[in-house]
Amino acid sequence: MPMLWYGRDEYRINPSAFEQLTNDSDRAAGLVAAAIVEQRLEEVIKFWLEKDLEVQEKLFRVSGPLGTFSVKIDLAYLMGIITSEGRKDLIRMKDIRTILLTNWTLTHSKYNPLRIDAKSQAR
């Protein structure tokens, strides 16, 4: 796994998080992958901001104005960090994460919202 993903020093993500992507359930892998992407997106946004840690912590805390994944996605897009296509992909990832977090009865049935949406995305 490249150092880019693990990170260094305070940005390091424990390698066991990446092992979960291949060893755990699909639900766990989806949640872990989204969490890693959100964390990395926040880090790249912070890289381009003034290095005032107190203000950054206030803005990026969960209840802060930049605390949600969707706001981070939109901000990264407006800052030119990601493209409009990248923005659409990240919004889709965020939506899948929300489904995984809120729908505990996902099955392989034809009514599974992830299966239904995957079919519509493939068209």
C-alpha positions as CSV (number, residue, x, y, z in Angstrom):
1,M,0.0,0.0,0.0
2,P,1.5,3.4,-0.9
3,M,2.6,5.8,1.8
4,L,0.1,8.3,0.2
5,W,-2.8,6.3,1.7
6,Y,-1.2,5.4,5.1
7,G,0.1,8.9,5.5
8,R,2.8,10.1,7.9
9,D,2.9,11.4,11.4
10,E,-0.4,12.9,12.5
11,Y,-2.0,12.1,9.1
12,R,-1.2,8.4,9.4
13,I,-4.1,5.9,9.1
14,N,-3.6,2.6,10.8
15,P,-2.9,-0.1,8.1
16,S,-5.5,-2.3,9.7
17,A,-8.2,0.1,8.4
18,F,-7.1,-0.8,4.9
19,E,-7.2,-4.5,5.7
20,Q,-10.8,-4.1,6.6
21,L,-11.5,-3.2,3.0
22,T,-10.7,-6.7,1.9
23,N,-11.4,-8.8,5.0
24,D,-14.7,-7.4,6.4
25,S,-18.3,-7.4,5.1
26,D,-19.2,-5.2,2.2
27,R,-21.0,-2.9,4.6
28,A,-17.9,-2.4,6.7
29,A,-15.7,-2.0,3.7
30,G,-18.1,0.7,2.3
31,L,-18.1,2.6,5.6
32,V,-14.3,2.4,6.1
33,A,-13.6,3.4,2.6
34,A,-15.9,6.4,2.8
35,A,-14.3,7.4,6.2
36,I,-10.8,7.2,4.7
37,V,-11.8,9.3,1.7
38,E,-13.5,11.9,3.8
39,Q,-10.5,12.2,6.1
40,R,-8.1,12.6,3.2
41,L,-10.4,15.2,1.6
42,E,-10.4,17.2,4.8
43,E,-6.6,17.0,5.0
44,V,-6.2,18.3,1.5
45,I,-8.6,21.2,2.1
46,K,-6.8,22.1,5.3
47,F,-3.5,22.0,3.4
48,W,-4.7,25.0,1.4
49,L,-6.1,26.9,4.3
50,E,-4.3,29.3,6.7
51,K,-2.5,27.1,9.3
52,D,-4.6,28.3,12.3
53,L,-5.3,25.0,14.0
54,E,-7.7,26.5,16.5
55,V,-9.9,27.9,13.8
56,Q,-9.6,24.8,11.6
57,E,-10.7,22.6,14.5
58,K,-13.7,24.8,15.2
59,L,-14.7,24.7,11.5
60,F,-14.1,21.0,10.9
61,R,-15.6,19.6,14.1
62,V,-18.6,17.4,13.5
63,S,-21.1,20.1,14.5
64,G,-19.1,22.9,12.7
65,P,-19.9,24.5,9.4
66,L,-17.4,22.3,7.6
67,G,-18.0,19.1,9.5
68,T,-20.1,17.2,7.1
69,F,-18.8,15.1,4.2
70,S,-21.1,16.9,1.7
71,V,-19.9,20.4,2.7
72,K,-16.3,19.1,2.4
73,I,-17.1,17.8,-1.1
74,D,-18.6,21.1,-2.2
75,L,-15.8,23.1,-0.7
76,A,-13.1,21.0,-2.4
77,Y,-14.9,21.4,-5.7
78,L,-15.2,25.2,-5.3
79,M,-11.5,25.4,-4.3
80,G,-10.6,23.5,-7.5
81,I,-9.3,20.5,-5.6
82,I,-11.7,18.1,-7.3
83,T,-13.4,18.2,-10.7
84,S,-17.2,18.2,-11.2
85,E,-16.9,14.5,-12.1
86,G,-15.0,13.9,-8.9
87,R,-17.6,15.8,-7.0
88,K,-20.4,13.6,-8.5
89,D,-18.4,10.4,-7.5
90,L,-17.9,11.6,-4.0
91,I,-21.5,12.6,-3.6
92,R,-22.4,9.1,-4.7
93,M,-20.0,7.6,-2.2
94,K,-21.5,9.8,0.6
95,D,-25.0,8.7,-0.4
96,I,-24.0,5.0,-0.3
97,R,-22.4,5.5,3.1
98,T,-25.7,7.0,4.3
99,I,-27.6,4.0,3.0
100,L,-25.2,1.7,4.7
101,L,-25.5,3.6,8.0
102,T,-29.3,3.9,8.0
103,N,-30.6,0.7,6.3
104,W,-29.8,-2.3,8.5
105,T,-32.0,-4.6,6.5
106,L,-30.1,-4.5,3.2
107,T,-30.4,-7.9,1.5
108,H,-29.8,-9.2,-1.9
109,S,-33.5,-8.7,-2.8
110,K,-34.6,-6.7,-5.8
111,Y,-35.7,-3.9,-3.4
112,N,-32.2,-3.2,-2.1
113,P,-31.6,0.5,-2.7
114,L,-28.0,-0.1,-3.6
115,R,-28.8,-2.7,-6.2
116,I,-31.5,-0.6,-7.7
117,D,-29.2,2.5,-7.9
118,A,-26.3,0.4,-9.3
119,K,-28.5,-0.7,-12.1
120,S,-29.5,2.8,-12.9
121,Q,-25.9,4.0,-12.8
122,A,-24.9,1.3,-15.3
123,R,-27.2,2.6,-17.9
